[in-house]
Amino acid sequence: MTDASAVKSKLSFSRKIAGRQLFFLEVSTNRIQVMKPDGSDRKVIVTDCQLPDGIAIDVDAGHIYWTNMGSGIAVNDGSIERADIDGAARRVIVPRGATFTPKQIQLDQKGGKLYWSDREGMRVMRCNLDGSEIETLIEAGRGESDRRDPTKWCIGITMDTDRRKIYWTQKGPDNAGKGRIFRADMDIPNGESPANRSDIEVLFDGLPEPIHLEFDLANRVLYWTDRGDPPRGNTVNRACVDLKTEPEILITHLMEGIGIALDVPGDQMFVTDLAGSIYSANLDGKNKHNLLWSQGNFTGIAYVEI
């Protein structure tokens, strides 16, 4: 396909899915799909991923980014890929081995960076949008001994681009109540290292198993999914980060909750779980509604307006 033909194809696809859209990952079939927020017009746009977990959309550039966890057996073979918004022009931008088990990924469009958490790598990382200049920002552990400790596993990530802060989760063992949410500057303080930073804060601890994060920048509220046993596990939660209010449980009875995406102007959130469901609800958790039910195993989700 020529460059002109590729652009024409991408524009044609963008017109077909114009408006509010949900992009989501199906880890059981290694696919990326898109649909409207009411569950209609569902399309498969990418196949043959390798255990995809996190997804981010650059609407202006017409790109989607996603993480591949790799073989999923604690082997250093994770990667990050990019494609056009229709799934064409697919290419690996962070090759296998440059990140161990990449999980949630976020786009800092203003800064021209991708940020992600690396589970068995026990790191928070970033790179340019073309995959260059890969950096480690947080190093929670190193080596095989640390890798066996789930309290060091970095899972979810989000950003406060106004105040240049990153937030990430370290989930802990299953149902152990050792999950934590951290905050630090987007840049390492001068003279310090990823493993030895003075600016790291623990915002919340004693959580069941915090997974993916999203940040409501306008209202300065952090949202996250949490796995583990009820009453606090398998929930969606939120808290005001400036006041450090106690977490508020918004949604319960998820089946291994993973992904979360926000439509703040529309007062909506979208949540996935590993049992194959996608839910919509108001930002306060009311009016919960199933968009898809028992459709596979879903992980990351992203909401955009095209």
C-alpha positions in Angstrom: 0.0 0.0 0.0 1.4 3.4 -0.9 1.7 6.2 1.7 -1.2 8.1 0.1 -3.4 4.9 0.1 -2.5 4.2 3.7 -3.6 7.8 4.7 -6.8 7.4 2.7 -7.5 4.1 4.4 -6.9 5.5 7.9 -9.1 8.5 7.3 -11.8 6.3 5.9 -11.7 4.1 9.0 -11.7 7.2 11.3 -14.8 8.5 9.6 -16.5 5.1 10.2 -15.8 5.2 13.9 -16.1 9.0 14.4 -17.5 10.1 17.8 -17.1 8.5 21.2 -15.3 5.1 21.1 -13.9 2.4 23.4 -10.8 0.5 22.5 -10.2 -2.6 24.6 -8.0 -5.7 24.8 -9.0 -9.3 24.8 -6.2 -11.2 26.4 -7.8 -14.7 25.8 -7.7 -14.2 22.0 -4.9 -11.7 21.8 -7.0 -9.1 20.0 -7.7 -5.4 20.1 -11.3 -4.3 19.5 -13.2 -1.1 19.2 -16.9 -0.3 19.8 -19.2 2.6 20.7 -19.8 3.3 24.4 -23.2 1.7 24.2 -21.7 -1.6 23.1 -22.7 -1.3 19.4 -20.5 -1.4 16.2 -18.0 -3.8 17.7 -14.9 -4.4 15.4 -11.7 -6.3 15.7 -8.8 -4.1 14.5 -5.7 -6.0 15.6 -5.0 -9.8 16.0 -2.0 -11.9 17.1 -0.9 -9.8 20.1 1.0 -11.6 22.9 -1.1 -11.2 26.1 -2.0 -7.5 25.7 -2.6 -5.6 28.9 -2.5 -1.8 28.5 -3.7 0.4 25.7 -3.3 4.2 24.9 -4.7 6.2 22.0 -3.2 9.2 20.3 -6.2 10.6 18.5 -4.3 13.5 16.9 -1.6 11.3 15.3 -4.1 8.5 14.6 -2.1 5.9 16.6 -2.9 3.2 19.1 -0.2 1.9 21.5 -0.4 -1.4 23.5 1.7 -3.5 25.7 2.4 -7.2 25.2 3.1 -9.1 28.4 5.0 -11.7 26.4 4.8 -15.4 27.2 3.4 -14.7 30.7 5.8 -17.2 32.4 8.2 -14.7 34.0 10.4 -14.5 30.9 11.9 -11.2 29.9 10.1 -11.0 26.6 7.5 -8.2 26.9 7.1 -5.6 24.1 5.2 -2.5 23.1 3.6 -2.0 19.7 2.1 0.8 17.7 -0.4 0.8 14.8 -2.6 3.2 13.0 -6.0 3.6 14.5 -7.4 1.1 12.0 -4.8 -1.5 13.0 -2.7 -0.9 9.9 1.0 0.0 9.8 1.7 -2.1 12.8 5.2 -2.1 14.2 7.1 -2.9 17.4 8.6 0.2 19.1 9.9 -1.3 22.3 11.4 -4.7 21.4 11.2 -7.9 23.4 13.6 -7.9 26.3 13.7 -4.1 26.6 10.8 -4.4 29.1 10.0 -7.5 31.1 6.2 -7.7 31.6 4.7 -4.3 30.6 1.2 -3.7 32.0 -0.8 -0.5 31.9 0.4 2.2 29.5 -0.4 5.9 29.4 0.3 8.6 26.8 1.7 12.0 27.7 0.9 13.8 24.5 2.2 17.2 25.6 5.5 15.7 26.6 5.7 13.3 23.7 6.3 10.3 26.0 4.8 6.9 26.8 4.8 5.7 30.4 4.2 2.2 31.6 4.5 -0.2 34.5 6.6 -3.3 34.2 5.4 -6.1 36.5 8.2 -8.6 36.8 10.7 -5.9 35.8 9.6 -4.2 39.0 9.9 -0.8 37.2 8.1 2.2 36.0 9.4 3.2 32.6 9.0 5.7 29.7 10.1 6.3 26.2 9.5 8.6 23.2 6.5 7.9 21.0 8.7 6.1 18.5 10.2 3.9 21.2 13.5 5.7 21.5 15.1 6.9 24.7 13.8 4.1 27.0 14.2 5.1 30.6 13.6 3.5 34.0 12.1 6.0 36.4 11.3 3.7 39.3 13.1 0.5 40.3 11.2 -1.3 43.1 13.4 -4.4 43.0 16.1 -6.2 41.0 17.0 -9.8 40.4 15.3 -13.1 40.7 14.9 -13.0 44.5 13.0 -9.7 44.4 11.0 -10.9 41.3 9.4 -13.5 43.5 8.0 -10.8 45.8 4.6 -9.5 44.4 4.8 -6.4 46.7 7.5 -5.1 44.2 5.4 -5.7 41.1 4.4 -2.5 39.3 1.0 -2.9 37.6 -1.0 0.3 36.9 0.1 3.8 36.0 -1.4 7.2 35.4 -0.2 10.8 35.3 -0.8 14.3 36.6 0.6 16.3 33.6 -0.2 19.6 35.3 2.0 19.0 38.3 4.2 16.5 36.6 3.6 13.6 38.8 3.2 9.8 38.1 1.1 7.4 40.1 1.5 3.7 40.1 0.3 0.5 41.8 2.3 -2.3 43.4 -0.3 -5.0 43.9 1.2 -7.4 46.4 0.3 -11.1 46.8 -3.2 -12.4 46.1 -5.7 -11.3 48.8 -2.9 -10.3 51.2 -4.0 -6.7 51.8 -0.5 -5.4 50.9 -1.3 -3.5 47.8 -0.1 0.1 47.6 -0.5 3.2 45.4 2.6 5.5 45.0 3.3 9.0 43.7 6.5 10.6 42.5 7.8 13.3 40.2 7.8 12.5 36.5 11.6 13.1 36.4 14.2 11.6 38.7 15.6 14.2 41.1 19.1 15.4 40.3 21.8 13.1 41.6 19.4 10.3 42.4 18.6 7.0 40.7 15.5 4.9 39.9 16.3 2.6 42.9 17.0 5.5 45.3 14.6 8.4 45.1 13.7 10.8 47.9 10.4 12.0 46.3 8.4 8.7 46.4 5.2 8.9 48.5 2.9 6.0 49.5 -0.6 7.5 49.1 -2.5 4.4 50.0 -1.5 1.0 51.5 -3.2 -2.0 52.9 -5.2 -2.4 49.7 -6.4 -5.8 48.4 -4.7 -5.8 44.9 -4.8 -2.4 43.1 -4.5 -2.8 39.4 -5.1 -0.1 36.7 -5.3 3.6 37.5 -6.9 6.7 35.9 -6.7 10.3 36.9 -9.4 13.0 36.6 -7.2 16.0 36.1 -9.9 18.5 36.2 -11.1 17.4 39.7 -7.9 15.9 40.9 -9.4 12.6 41.7 -7.6 9.2 41.3 -9.7 6.2 40.2 -8.5 2.5 40.3 -9.6 -1.1 40.0 -8.9 -3.5 42.8 -8.9 -7.2 42.7 -9.0 -9.6 45.7 -11.8 -10.7 48.0 -14.8 -8.6 49.0 -15.7 -6.3 50.6 -12.8 -4.1 49.4 -11.6 -6.4 46.6 -13.0 -6.6 43.1 -14.1 -3.0 43.3 -13.7 0.4 41.6 -12.4 3.1 44.0 -11.6 6.8 44.0 -9.9 9.3 46.3 -8.9 13.0 46.1 -5.2 13.0 45.9 -4.6 16.5 47.2 -6.6 16.0 50.4 -5.6 12.3 50.6 -9.1 11.4 51.5 -10.0 7.8 52.4 -10.7 5.7 49.3 -14.4 5.5 48.3 -15.7 2.3 46.9 -17.8 3.0 43.9 -18.5 -0.4 42.2 -18.5 -3.9 43.8 -18.8 -7.5 42.6 -16.4 -7.3 39.7 -14.9 -10.6 38.5 -11.2 -9.8 38.6 -11.4 -6.2 37.7 -8.6 -4.8 35.5 -9.1 -1.9 33.1 -10.6 1.5 33.7 -11.2 4.5 31.5 -12.9 7.9 32.2 -15.1 10.2 30.2 -15.1 13.0 32.7 -17.2 15.5 30.7 -19.8 12.8 30.1 -19.8 11.7 33.7 -19.0 8.1 32.7 -16.5 5.4 33.6 -15.8 2.2 31.7 -14.4 -0.9 33.5 -13.3 -4.4 32.3 -12.8 -7.6 34.1 -11.1 -10.9 33.4 -14.5 -12.7 33.3 -15.2 -11.0 30.0 -17.4 -8.1 31.0 -17.3 -4.4 30.2 -19.3 -2.1 32.4 -20.3 1.6 32.2 -21.4 3.7 35.2 -21.5 7.3 36.3 -18.3 8.6 37.9 -19.9 8.1 41.3 -20.5 4.4 40.5 -24.3 4.8 40.0 -26.2 3.4 37.0 -23.9 0.5 36.5 -24.7 -1.2 33.2 -23.2 -4.2 31.4 -22.0 -3.4 27.9 -20.6 -6.9 27.3 -21.0 -10.0 29.5 -18.9 -13.1 29.6 -17.2 -12.4 26.2 -13.7 -13.7 26.9 -11.0 -12.1 29.1 -10.6 -8.4 29.0 -7.7 -6.3 30.3 -7.0 -2.7 29.2 -9.5 -0.2 28.0 -9.3 3.4 26.6 -12.0 6.0 25.9 -11.6 8.6 23.2 -13.5 11.0 21.0 -12.6 10.8 17.3 
